[in-house]
Amino acid sequence: MAEAGELSAEDRQELRRAHERLRAASQELQSLIATEPIKNRWAPEPAPPEILQAAKDAYEKAIERVAVSQREILGWGEE
């Protein structure tokens, strides 16, 4: 298993990108399903099903990319 100090610049960049994609996908999904209304001013509309599905798919793909990166680069989850 690689230690944080042993990672190459490419490994660090791959892990950073994977986590950034996960963060962005999470924020996009949150904006579609968990937006708070503003009292007496605005209420969110439900997202169209195809947009919601695309956001869910992107989120799941981002989760998997983080897991793969962590297994491949850090050796996490390997027994």
N, C-alpha and C positions, 0 to 999 in steps of 0.2 A: 504494500500500500504506500502510495506517495505521501510524503509530508508536505505541508503547505509551502515550506521553504525550498522544497525540491522541485517544484513545478516549473516547467518551461514557460516562456512567455506565451507560446501558442496555447498551452494547456490553461493558463490563467485567463487568456482571452476567450477561449471556448467556454469555460465555466461562467465567466462574466456575461457573455452573450446569452447563454442558456437561461441564466437567472433574470436577465433583463427582459427576455422574451416572455418568461413566466410572469413577471411583474406586470408587463404591458397587457398580456392576455387576461390576467386577473382583474386589472383595472377596467378593461373594456367590458368584460362580463359583468362586473359590479355595476358599471354605468347603465347596463341594459336591464338588470333585474333588481337592483337595490338602491335606486335613486330616491331620495327623500323629497316629498312634496314641499312646496313653500306655502304656508298657510295663507289662504285668501288670495293667492296670486297664481299658483301654478301647480299642476299635478302631472306626474309622468304618465305617458301613454305606454301601453304594453308594446314591447318590441315585436316586429313581425317574426313569425316562426322561423323563417329561413335565415334571418339575421341572428336570431338567438341561437339557432343550431350551429351556424358558422362560428360564433363566438365560443360556444361550448367546445366545438371541435378544436379550435385554436388553443384553448386553455388545456384540453387534454393532451394535445400534441406537445405543448410547452412543458407540461408536467413530465411527460415521458422523456423529453430531451434532457431535462435536468437529471432525471434518474439515470439515464444512459451515460451522461457525462460524468456523473459522480461514480458510477460503477467503473467506467473505462479509465478515468483519470485518477480518481482517488482510491479505487478499490472498495468503495462502500457497498455493502450488501452482498459481498462475496464471502462464502463460508469455506 
